[in-house]
Amino acid sequence: MHDVLLKLSGVTKSFGAVRALKGVSFELHPGEVHALLGENGAGKSTLIKVITGAHTPDGGLLEIGGKAVENLTPEHARTLGVACIYQQPALFPELSVSENIGLRLEKPGVFQRVDWKARRQNAAALLKRIGAAIDPDAVVKSLSMPEQQLVEIACALGSGARTVIMDEPTASLTRSEQELLFGVVRELRASGAGVIYISHRLEEIFALADRVTVLRDGESIAARPVRDADGQMQLSEEELIRLMVGRPVAAIYPPREGTPGATVLELDSVGCAVAGIRGISLRVRAGEILGLAGLVGAGRTELARILFGLTPADSGRIRLENQEVRIDSPRQAVELGIAYVPEDRRRHGVILQMAIAENITMAVHPRLFPGGALRFGAERALALEYMERLGIKAYGPEAPGGSLSGGNQQKVALARWLATKPRLLILDEPTQGVDVGAKSEIHRIIRSLAAEGLAVLMISSDLPEILGMSDRIAVLRGGRLVQTLEGAEASADAVMAAALRDQPAQPPLSAH
């Protein structure tokens, strides 16, 4: 066993005039969890693609197992014991779980017959090893995103890789699935493998990592141990954020401003049998951020879809500014002044192939192009207005959405709906998968929108975010509202206790 599994020395990589890596150095030791951190655009993805053979570096030295490697390819990287678990699973959707695992792990041969029984048994053993209750015969496209991620983890574990890269592995996992993953990470560490762990969730870094390397603008800024030999913390969250963004982030959660005004949205015993929502009553006021908390499957996104007309309510009453309404379609929701930024921005928030301007103006075509007459100057002017207002960083409105960082894509998705001038804004996981700097900016934008009088309904699985941003917190469980807490008085314990309560009880409407 070598003292260093992986070593990069002065690695550079450019794409045209853009220098993505500027002499990056990095080491991974056996039995180590080494966190790789940095804002979106810092160079993490490029560095990982160099390690896995997807990109060839322009300069510098790459060593695996103590030997210099040149012209590395993805296949060669796998034979050298490098495995990568990406944020977006790369599985064949039409094939079964066992077929996907078999194709990834079995050695190909000419006229080789498949031992289907052994393939299934191996897949079942790997899934059991990580604690995943997934049928090896299930077709991948029938699995949820978290389940697909667990299949990817099983593949990496079964490959016997010595260097395992995990890129935002918990982004779509539930709390229980995250614990399964943490167990796998600790098992890999104990076996002598090395793990490169990439995450924007700092609590995971402090829980798992032995060392941290921070990238900023394509350079390796610092490599620090997380704890000393006695297990005492050597890094603070504040110092880590400062290293990543190059400046102190004084307040990730901006202070509350003003007093909420009149009721904008009122739900009275609203339900939808198809969505599993039952008898929800709540109010959202102008200038208020109402946080929706609860475990995965509690019904938070389902309630948002009801309010946006994707799965219309079949019971109860919905009022907007004291007027009873029925919302049967997204078009009707938009006409009523409701905006919805969904959680999966890459599938539903931003069309990556389209320009920023086209993305921002998509929901206001009737207003922007009266009579169907195309007014590209007006479209560009509106896009520039929101790019400036929200701080969207790009070379211009013509830049494709796919060229932006995750944080800037989220701002584009938000800009599209702000352009409709809504009175109620629904945000589903508004900072999922964005770095700490972008997260702070998005929080500031949300707070300023509320200060301008917009009613905000915010869904988040990030408990500190819910506690830090919400004026009030409505906790859902099993499709029902179980408790509403004042944001200033709420605690993590109180929110989790409500989310886990066995017998949910609907509070009276007057309590809100």
N, C-alpha and C positions, 0 to 999 in steps of 0.2 A: 504494500500500500504506500502510495506517495504522500509526502507531507502536504502537497498542494494538488488538489484535483484539477483545478482550472486556474489559469493565470493569463491576464491581459496586460500588456505593457505598452503604453503610449499609442493606443489604437486610434486611428483616424478614419473618418468616412465622410465623403461629401456627395451631395446630389446636385449636380450643376454648381451654382454659386453658393448653395446652402451647405455650410459645414455642420453636419449633424453630430459628429464626434470629433473632439479636439484634443487628442492625446489622452484618452481615458485609460486608467489602470485599475485593475480589479483582481482580487484573489478569492478562491473558495477552497476551504480546507475540509478534510473528511470529518463527518460528524458535526458539521456546522450549519446553522440556519443563518444565511447572510441576506439581510434585507437590502433591496435596491430601491432607493426613493428619489423623487424629484417631481417637479410640476409636469403637467402635460407639455410635451415639446422639449423636455430636458435631454432626451437622447436614450431613454430606457428601452424603447421598442427597437431602435436601431441596434443598440448593444446586444440585445437578446437575439436579434436576427443574425448578427455576426457570430455569436456563440453557437447558434444552431445551424449555421452554414447557409442561411437564406441570403445573406449579404457577404460579399468579399470585402474586407477592409482595404483602404488605400495605403495604409501604413501601420507600423507597429507590429507587435509580436503576440500571437495566440498560442498558448501551450495547454494541452490536455494530457493529464497523467504524466507530467514532467517532460513531454516531448513537443517540440514545435510543430505546428500544423499549418500547412499552406493549402490554398484552394479548397477549403472545406466545403462539403456539400451536405444537405440535410441527411442523406442516407449514410454518409461517412460519419457524421456527428452521432447518429443513432448507434452505429457499430462501436463508437468510442465511448458509449455509455451516457450520452446526453439526451434527456427527454424534456419536453416542454408541454405544460398544461396551459393552454391559452384561455383568455376570458370568454371567447366565443368558441364553443366546442366544434371540432372539425371532424364530424362523424358522417357516415353515409346514412341519410335519413330513411331510405327504403329497406335497409338491411336490419337484421336483428342485433341485439346487444352482443350476443356471443359471436356473431359473424364479424362485427366491427372489432371486437377484441382479438379474435383470431387473425384477421387480416393484418392487424397492427403488430402482433407478437410472433406469429408462426413464420418460419423460414420458408420462402417459396422454393419450389422445385419443379423441374419438368415432369409432366405426367404424374404429379404427386396427388394421391387420393386424400380427401379430407376425412379425418376421423371425427365425425360429427358428435359422437358421444363424448369423446375426450375434449373436444372444443367446448362443448356446453359445460362439462364438469369444471374445466379450467376457469371459464368465465364466472360460474357460480362461486367457485372458491375465492376468486379475487374480489368479487362483490361482497361476499361474506366477510372477507378479511378487513374491508374498510367499513363494514357495518351498513351497507346499502341494501335495502329491501327492494331490489329490482329483479324482475323476471328475466333471466338470460334470453328467453325466447321472444321478449317484447320487441316490437319494431321501434327503432329509434325515434321516428317522427311522432310516435304516440307518447313519448316521454316529455316531461316538463324540462325547462332549461336547467334547473338544479339537478335533476336526475341525469341529464346528459353530461353535466359537469362531473358528476360522480363516476360515470363510465370512463371519462377521460382520465380521472385520477386512478381508476383501477388499471387502465392501460399502462400508465406510467409506472405503477407499482409492479405490475407483472413483467415489465421490460427488464427489470433488474438494473436500471440505470444508476450510475454513481453520481451523476450531476442531474438534479431535477429542478427545472425552472417552473415556478408557479406565478402566472401573470393574473393578478386580481382574481384569485381562485374563489373568494367568498362573495363576489359581487351579486350572484343570483341565488345564494344558498340560504336556507332557513337557519335559525339558531342551532337546532339539533344537528343539521347537516354540517354546519361550521365546526361543531365539536368533533364530528367524525373526521373532518379534514385535519383539524389540529392533532388528532390522534395519529393520523397517517404521517404528518410532518415529524412528530416526535419519534415514531417508529423508524422513519428513514434516518433521522439523526442518530438513533441508537444503533442502527445497522452499519454506521460508518459512511453513509452517503452524505452528499452535500446538497443543500436546498437553497436556491436563489429565490427569495420571496419578495414579490412586488405587490404592494397594496397602498391605497390611499387612507386606509383605516389605521390610524396610529396606535389604537389600543391593541390591534393584532401584532404590530411590530414589537411593542413592549412585552407582549405575552410570549412571543415565539422566538424572536431574533437573538442571536448571540452577538452579531456585528451588524453595522449599518454603513452602507456607502451611499453618499448623496451626490446626484448629478444635477448640474445647473448649467443651462445653455451649452450642452455638449461637453462639459468638463466635469471631471471627478473632483468635487469640492472638498470632501472629507470622508474618511473611513474611521469609524469610532466603535469601540465596544459598547454594548448596551449596559452590561454590568461588569463589576470588577470580580476578582477571584473569590471574594466572599459573598457574591450575589447581590451586592449593593448597586443600585441604579447609578449609572455614570452619565446618562443623558436625560434631559427634561424635554417635555413636549414643546415648550417654548423655544428651546435651542434647536430642536430638530426642524421646526417650522422656519426659523430664521435661516438655517442652512439651506433649506429648500428654496425659499422665495427671495433670499438675499436682503430681507428686511424683517423687522419684528411685526407680527400680526397681533396688534394690541387686543383686538376683540373679534373673535371669529363670529360671535353672535352680537349684532349691534343692539343697542338699548331700545326698549319699547318707547314709542312716541305717541303722545296724544291720547285721547279717550275715544273708544269706539262710538259710532253714531247709531243711526236708525237701522233696524233689521232689513237686510237685503234678501236673504234666503231663509225660509222657514219650512221645515219638514214636519208633518204631522202624521205619525204612524205609517210612514212610507215603507212599502215592501215590494219585492219582485221575486216570485217563486223560482223563476229560471236562474236568477243570480244568487239565490239563497239569502236574500235580505228580508228581514222581518221587523216590521213595526218600529222604524227608526224615527225619532222626533228630536230635532235640534234646530238651532238658529245660528246664523252667521251675520254679523253686523258690519256696516261700512267701517273701514279703517281697522278691522280686526283680522288677526291670523288665527284661525281655528285649526289646531293640529288634529289629525286623525291618526291614532295610535292603535296598535294591536299586533298580534303575531301574524305570520304569513297564513292566508286563508281565513282571516277574521272577517273579510268583507269590505275592506277599505277601497280597493280598486273597483270592486263591483258597485259600490255606492257611487263612485265618481262616474262610472259608465251609465248608471241610471240617470244622473243629473245631466249628462251630455246627450241623452237620447239614444245611446247605443243599445241598451237593454231597458226599454221603458218600464216605469213602475206600473204594477197592476193593482196596487192598493194604496190607500192613504192620500194625502193632499200635499201639493207643492205650491208655495207662494213665493213670488218675487216682488219685493217692495209692496206687500199687502195685496197683490193681485194673484188669484189662483190661476195656475197654468198647468198645461199638460205638455210634456216634452216627449215627442215621439221620434225625433230624429236629430242628428247633429246639426243639420241646417236650421232647424227650429231653435235649437239651443243657442246657436250663434246669433240668430235674429233677436233672441230674448236677452242677449248680453252676457252669455256664459262662455267662458274660454276654458279649454282643458289641455294641459301639457302632459302627455302620457309618460309612463316610466321608461319605456324602451325607445329612446330618441333615435336610434339607428334604424328602427323599423317603422316607427309611427311619428317621430318628431321632426326629423330632417330628411329630405330626399338628397342623398349624398352626391348624386350626379348633377344636380341642379345648382345654379348660382345662388349666392346668398340673397341677392335681390329677389329672385324668383321664389325662394323659400319664404322670405319675410312677407311678401305681398300676396301669397297664395289665397289667403282667406278673405281678402278685400277686393277681389277682381271686379265685382259689380260696381263698387264705389270708385275704384281707381280707373276702370276702363268702361265708362258709361256708353251704352249702345254698342259695346263690343269693339270700340276703337282703341287700338293699342297705343299707349302713351308711355314709351320707354323712359323718357326724361322724368316723368312723374314717378315711375316705379323706382328709378335709381335714387331720386331725391328722398323718397320715403325710406328706402333701405339705408341710405346714409344717415338719415335722422336717427333711426333706431340703432345703427351701429355705433354712433357717437353716444347716444343716451345710455346704452348698455355696456359700452366699452368692448365691442366685438373687434378682436384683433385679426385683421386680414389685409391683403394688399389692395382690396377694393370690393365693391358689391358684386363684381363679376367672378370672384373666386368661388370654386365649387364647394359645397358644404362638406364634402369628404376630405378637403384639404385642411380643415380646422381641427383644433384640439377638442377634446370632449367638453371642456368648459365653454368654449366658444360655440360649439354646436348647440349646447343647451341654451345659450343666450339667443341664438337664432330661432330656436323653437319657441322661446318665450316671446321674442319680438313679433313673430307671426301673429300671436294671439293678442298681444297688446295693441297691435295695429287695428284690431276690431273694436277697440275702445270698450272693453267689457265692464260690467259692474260686479261680476263674480269671476274670480280666477281660481281654477282648480289645478293644483300642482301635485303630480304623483312622482315621488322620489326625485325632487328637483336637483339634488347634488350627487346622485349615484354615479360613481365611477369618475368623478372629477377631482382634481388635486386640491390641496388645502388653500392655495391662493385663489383659485377660481371659486371654490366653495365660499370663501369669505366675501368675494365680490357678489355672488348670487344671493347670499343672505342679505347683503346691503341693498341690493335691488329690490328684493321682496319686501324688506322693511320699509323702503322709501315708497313703494307702491301702496302699501297699507296706509302710510302717513298721508298719502294723497287722497285717501278715502275709498280705495278699492277693498272689497271684501275678498279675503283669501282663505281657501280651504286647502290645507297642505297635508299630504300623506307622506310619511317617512318611516322607514324601518330603523333609522339612525336615532336611537333614544336621546343622546345628547342634543341632536338637532331639534327634535320635537320639544324638548324641555327648554332649549335656549331661544327658540323662535316663536313659540306659541303664546298667545294671550290666554287662550283656554285650550284644554286638551280633551277631546272626546275619544274614549277608549271603546273599541269594538271587539266583540268575541262571538264567533259562530253566527255572524250575520246580524247581531243585535248590538245596540248601544248599551254598555253595562255601567258606564260612569263618565261624568264630565268633571274635570278638575280645573281650577284656576291656575294659569300658567305660572304665576309668581309663587304659588304655594305647592305646586306639584313636585314630586320627587320621582327618581327612577324606581324606587321600591313601590310607590303608590301606583304608578302606571303599570308595572309588571304584575302587581297583585291583582289589579282590575282585569288585565289581559288574560290571566290564568284562572280567574274565578270560575268555579265549577257550575254555579247556578246563576247565570246572568239575569239581572233584574232591570227592566226598563224604568229609568227615573222619570218622574213627571215632567211635562214640558216646561212648567213654571220654574224648574230648577235651572234652566238654561238662560 
